[in-house]
Amino acid sequence: MRTRIFQAVVATIALTCSALPAFADIDADGSAYSREFYATPSSPDSADAGSRTPGSASIGAIISSDSPKNYGSCMKAAKHGDTQAMYNLGYMHFNGFGVPVDKLRAAAWFRKAAVRGHLEAQKALGFMYANGDGVPQDYPEALTWFRMSAENGDAESQFSIGSIYYNGWGVAVDKAESARWCRKAAEQGDSRAQYILGSMYARGEGVALDYAEAARWLARSAGQGNPQGELSLSLLYYNGWGVPQDRDEALKWCLLAAEQGDEQAKLVLGTMIRHKSVRQTRSDKLANR
């Protein structure tokens, strides 16, 4: 019963890239990450790039509505070895800014920047190969590029490597290696990685089962407003796993997740409220005897 209740709310480890960051959750039957990639490279000057850190400015780094002029500036700078300009050219070709969409050419420019150490270009290539977007899908190649940016401290790439090892995409399944890379991202404050690492501790996947450690990471994720982290932390409080049992605290965290639109949280919240009502009714009956 204990495992069933927890798995009902700790839903799918998944690498989902909704335009920008990789996202993950744990699936109800414990199968693995869902195979969904929706990644696109971030804009070098994007204000809505979430956890991404924009590259340092250089000639042509700011892409305005005057894209053809910027394209010329970037091309000139790229020919003089400007790696940011190389990345910008890749970004323009990928998205069709000032030029027709040409993802193969985008990959070529990203590669030129990536081999020169441009972190965002390395990550962009990783997502392109993982998705088969403009290049043949090739997980080992994706892993190569993700590893370069991950070793330079990029949390999103670290998290993506964890996903690849968890599922065995192009490599042998290695949950311990998955946990190791997720931990690197989690320690940098990535709320998705904190949620995944906490869930792995709660299930003993790649790490020793440890509800107290699960609670620690899930609390960090929930504290940043991650709805999956909030829901999972709620269940720990509900059952007293790794934390003192506290049904009111459980209800609080579940409500926060439900208010963000998490469908599983809405179902669990309804169940918690019904159980609370039943307990209250029983308590009232006993008090009136």
C-alpha positions as CSV (number, residue, x, y, z in Angstrom):
1,M,0.0,0.0,0.0
2,R,2.8,2.3,0.9
3,T,4.6,1.9,-2.4
4,R,1.3,2.1,-4.3
5,I,0.3,5.4,-2.7
6,F,3.7,7.0,-3.4
7,Q,3.9,5.8,-7.0
8,A,0.4,7.2,-7.6
9,V,1.7,10.7,-7.2
10,V,5.3,10.5,-8.0
11,A,4.7,10.6,-11.8
12,T,7.2,10.1,-14.8
13,I,11.0,10.8,-15.0
14,A,11.0,12.5,-18.4
15,L,13.2,14.7,-20.5
16,T,10.8,17.2,-21.9
17,C,12.2,20.4,-23.4
18,S,9.4,22.8,-23.9
19,A,11.2,25.3,-26.1
20,L,13.9,25.8,-23.5
21,P,14.7,23.7,-20.5
22,A,14.7,19.9,-20.1
23,F,11.9,18.9,-17.8
24,A,11.3,15.7,-15.9
25,D,8.8,13.8,-13.8
26,I,8.4,10.2,-12.7
27,D,5.8,8.0,-14.2
28,A,3.2,6.1,-12.2
29,D,4.2,2.6,-13.1
30,G,7.9,3.4,-12.6
31,S,8.8,2.6,-16.2
32,A,11.3,5.5,-16.9
33,Y,11.6,8.8,-18.6
34,S,9.0,9.4,-21.3
35,R,10.7,9.8,-24.7
36,E,9.7,13.4,-25.4
37,F,12.1,16.0,-26.6
38,Y,10.9,19.5,-27.5
39,A,14.2,21.4,-27.3
40,T,15.2,24.4,-29.3
41,P,18.3,26.5,-28.8
42,S,17.8,29.6,-26.7
43,S,18.2,33.1,-28.1
44,P,21.6,34.6,-27.2
45,D,19.8,37.6,-25.8
46,S,16.6,36.0,-24.7
47,A,14.9,37.6,-21.7
48,D,12.6,34.6,-21.2
49,A,15.2,31.9,-21.3
50,G,14.4,30.7,-17.8
51,S,17.4,29.1,-16.2
52,R,19.6,29.7,-19.2
53,T,22.4,32.2,-18.9
54,P,22.8,34.3,-22.1
55,G,26.2,34.2,-23.7
56,S,28.5,37.2,-23.4
57,A,27.7,39.9,-25.9
58,S,29.8,40.3,-29.1
59,I,29.3,41.7,-32.6
60,G,25.8,40.8,-33.7
61,A,24.8,39.2,-30.4
62,I,21.6,41.1,-30.1
63,I,19.0,39.9,-32.7
64,S,16.5,42.7,-33.5
65,S,13.9,43.0,-36.2
66,D,16.6,44.0,-38.6
67,S,17.8,40.4,-38.9
68,P,19.3,40.6,-42.4
69,K,21.7,43.4,-41.3
70,N,22.5,41.4,-38.1
71,Y,23.1,38.3,-40.2
72,G,25.7,40.2,-42.2
73,S,27.4,41.5,-39.1
74,C,27.4,38.0,-37.6
75,M,28.9,36.5,-40.8
76,K,31.7,39.1,-40.8
77,A,32.4,38.5,-37.2
78,A,32.3,34.7,-37.5
79,K,34.9,34.8,-40.3
80,H,37.1,36.6,-37.9
81,G,36.7,33.8,-35.3
82,D,34.0,35.3,-33.1
83,T,32.4,32.2,-31.5
84,Q,29.3,34.1,-30.3
85,A,28.7,35.2,-33.9
86,M,29.0,31.6,-35.0
87,Y,26.4,30.6,-32.4
88,N,24.1,33.5,-33.5
89,L,24.3,32.4,-37.1
90,G,23.3,28.9,-36.1
91,Y,20.4,30.3,-34.1
92,M,19.2,32.4,-37.1
93,H,19.3,29.4,-39.4
94,F,17.6,27.2,-36.9
95,N,14.7,29.7,-36.4
96,G,14.6,31.3,-39.8
97,F,15.5,34.8,-38.5
98,G,16.6,36.8,-41.6
99,V,17.3,33.7,-43.5
100,P,15.3,30.6,-44.6
101,V,15.2,27.9,-41.9
102,D,18.1,25.5,-42.6
103,K,18.8,23.3,-39.6
104,L,21.6,21.5,-41.3
105,R,23.4,24.8,-41.7
106,A,22.4,25.7,-38.2
107,A,24.1,22.5,-36.9
108,A,27.2,23.4,-38.9
109,W,27.5,26.8,-37.3
110,F,26.7,25.5,-33.9
111,R,29.5,22.9,-34.4
112,K,32.0,25.6,-35.3
113,A,31.2,27.5,-32.1
114,A,31.0,24.3,-30.0
115,V,34.4,23.0,-30.9
116,R,35.7,26.4,-29.8
117,G,34.2,26.0,-26.4
118,H,30.8,27.8,-26.7
119,L,28.6,26.3,-24.1
120,E,25.2,27.2,-25.6
121,A,26.3,25.8,-28.9
122,Q,27.4,22.6,-27.4
123,K,24.1,22.3,-25.6
124,A,22.2,23.2,-28.8
125,L,23.9,20.4,-30.7
126,G,23.1,18.0,-27.9
127,F,19.4,18.7,-28.2
128,M,19.5,18.6,-32.0
129,Y,21.0,15.1,-32.0
130,A,18.8,13.9,-29.1
131,N,15.7,15.1,-31.0
132,G,16.9,14.2,-34.5
133,D,16.1,17.8,-35.3
134,G,17.9,18.8,-38.5
135,V,20.4,16.0,-38.0
136,P,20.0,12.2,-37.7
137,Q,19.0,11.2,-34.2
138,D,22.1,10.0,-32.5
139,Y,22.1,9.7,-28.7
140,P,25.8,8.9,-28.3
141,E,26.6,12.1,-30.3
142,A,24.1,14.0,-28.2
143,L,25.8,12.7,-25.1
144,T,29.2,13.9,-26.4
145,W,28.0,17.5,-26.8
146,F,25.9,17.5,-23.6
147,R,29.0,16.2,-21.7
148,M,31.1,19.1,-22.9
149,S,28.6,21.7,-21.7
150,A,27.9,19.8,-18.5
151,E,31.5,19.6,-17.6
152,N,31.6,23.4,-17.9
153,G,28.9,23.5,-15.3
154,D,25.7,23.7,-17.3
155,A,22.8,22.3,-15.2
156,E,20.5,21.7,-18.1
157,S,23.1,19.5,-19.9
158,Q,23.8,17.7,-16.6
159,F,20.2,17.0,-16.2
160,S,19.9,15.8,-19.9
161,I,22.8,13.4,-19.4
162,G,21.0,12.0,-16.3
163,S,18.0,11.4,-18.5
164,I,20.0,9.6,-21.2
165,Y,21.6,7.2,-18.7
166,Y,18.3,6.6,-16.9
167,N,16.7,5.4,-20.1
168,G,19.7,3.8,-21.8
169,W,19.3,5.9,-24.9
170,G,22.4,5.0,-26.9
171,V,24.2,3.8,-23.7
172,A,23.7,1.1,-21.2
173,V,21.1,1.9,-18.5
174,D,23.0,3.2,-15.5
175,K,20.8,4.6,-12.7
176,A,23.8,5.4,-10.5
177,E,25.3,7.5,-13.3
178,S,21.9,9.1,-13.9
179,A,21.7,10.0,-10.2
180,R,25.2,11.4,-10.3
181,W,24.5,13.8,-13.1
182,C,21.1,14.7,-11.7
183,R,22.8,15.6,-8.4
184,K,25.2,17.9,-10.1
185,A,22.2,19.8,-11.6
186,A,20.2,19.7,-8.4
187,E,23.1,21.1,-6.4
188,Q,23.1,24.1,-8.8
189,G,19.5,24.7,-7.8
190,D,17.7,23.1,-10.8
191,S,14.2,22.4,-9.3
192,R,13.5,19.6,-11.8
193,A,16.7,17.8,-11.0
194,Q,16.0,18.2,-7.3
195,Y,12.6,16.6,-7.8
196,I,14.1,13.7,-9.8
197,L,16.9,13.1,-7.3
198,G,14.4,13.1,-4.4
199,S,12.2,10.7,-6.3
200,M,15.1,8.4,-7.0
201,Y,15.9,8.3,-3.2
202,A,12.3,7.6,-2.5
203,R,12.4,4.6,-4.8
204,G,16.0,3.4,-4.3
205,E,16.9,3.9,-7.9
206,G,20.6,4.5,-8.5
207,V,21.0,5.4,-4.8
208,A,20.1,3.7,-1.6
209,L,16.5,4.1,-0.6
210,D,16.5,7.0,1.9
211,Y,13.2,8.8,2.6
212,A,15.0,11.5,4.7
213,E,17.2,12.3,1.7
214,A,14.2,12.2,-0.6
215,A,12.4,14.7,1.7
216,R,15.4,17.0,1.6
217,W,15.6,17.2,-2.1
218,L,11.9,17.3,-2.7
219,A,11.6,20.2,-0.1
220,R,14.2,22.1,-2.1
221,S,12.3,21.5,-5.3
222,A,8.9,22.3,-3.8
223,G,10.4,25.5,-2.2
224,Q,11.0,26.7,-5.7
225,G,7.4,26.1,-6.8
226,N,8.0,22.9,-8.7
227,P,4.5,21.3,-8.7
228,Q,5.8,17.7,-9.0
229,G,8.1,18.4,-6.0
230,E,5.2,19.9,-4.1
231,L,3.0,16.9,-4.8
232,S,5.7,14.4,-3.9
233,L,6.6,16.2,-0.7
234,S,2.9,16.3,0.2
235,L,2.8,12.5,0.1
236,L,5.9,12.2,2.3
237,Y,4.2,14.3,4.9
238,Y,0.9,12.4,4.5
239,N,2.6,9.1,5.1
240,G,5.4,10.3,7.5
241,W,8.2,9.1,5.2
242,G,11.4,10.9,6.1
243,V,9.5,13.6,7.9
244,P,7.1,13.6,10.8
245,Q,3.6,12.7,9.7
246,D,1.6,15.9,9.2
247,R,-1.6,15.7,7.3
248,D,-2.2,19.4,7.3
249,E,1.3,20.0,5.9
250,A,0.6,17.4,3.3
251,L,-2.7,19.1,2.3
252,K,-0.9,22.5,2.1
253,W,1.7,21.2,-0.4
254,C,-0.8,19.2,-2.4
255,L,-3.0,22.3,-2.7
256,L,-0.1,24.4,-4.0
257,A,0.6,21.8,-6.7
258,A,-3.1,21.6,-7.6
259,E,-3.3,25.4,-7.9
260,Q,-0.6,25.2,-10.5
261,G,-2.8,23.0,-12.6
262,D,-1.2,19.6,-11.8
263,E,-3.9,17.1,-12.6
264,Q,-2.5,14.4,-10.4
265,A,-2.4,16.8,-7.5
266,K,-6.0,17.7,-8.1
267,L,-7.0,14.0,-7.8
268,V,-4.8,13.4,-4.7
269,L,-6.1,16.6,-3.1
270,G,-9.7,15.4,-3.6
271,T,-8.8,12.1,-1.9
272,M,-7.0,13.8,1.0
273,I,-10.0,16.1,1.6
274,R,-12.4,13.2,1.5
275,H,-10.3,11.2,4.0
276,K,-10.0,14.3,6.2
277,S,-13.8,14.6,6.2
278,V,-14.2,10.9,7.1
279,R,-11.7,11.2,9.9
280,Q,-13.4,14.3,11.2
281,T,-16.8,12.6,11.1
282,R,-15.5,9.6,13.0
283,S,-13.8,11.8,15.6
284,D,-17.1,13.7,16.1
285,K,-19.0,10.5,16.6
286,L,-16.5,9.3,19.1
287,A,-16.7,12.6,20.9
288,N,-20.5,12.5,21.1
289,R,-20.6,9.0,22.6
